[in-house]
Amino acid sequence: QVEEVYRRATEADPNYALAFFDLGNSLDELQRLTEAIDAYKAAIRLVPKYADAHYNLALAYERIGEQRRALPHWMIYAQLDPLGPWSSHARGQARRLIEAEHLQIVSRR
């Protein structure tokens, strides 16, 4: 089973962000979203600028109805990969969530 291979990889090297990301993807495919979220968060803890992990984490949060938790990850992804093919989707999701929640982004100087 693919999940088991990635779990073993994370145990063999707990600093291997790609293994946590791939574990998250395999759990996501199995509809085990809370476990996938934990794996994506582990990848991000290891590599805070892991754009794809932020993207997939935002998707997983949205799929469990946690839109507010998805928002910062959409925004981070759009900053990390401003020209990539998924960037416009991430920006659109962030904009939609902000408008839906009537949220404001506040900057302190």
Secondary structure, 3 states (H helix, E strand, C coil): CHHHHHHHHHHHCCCCHHHHHHHHHHHHHCCCHHHHHHHHHHHHHHCCCCHHHHHHHHHHHHHCCCHHHHHHHHHHHHHHCCCCCCHHHHHHHHHHHHHHHCCCCCCCC
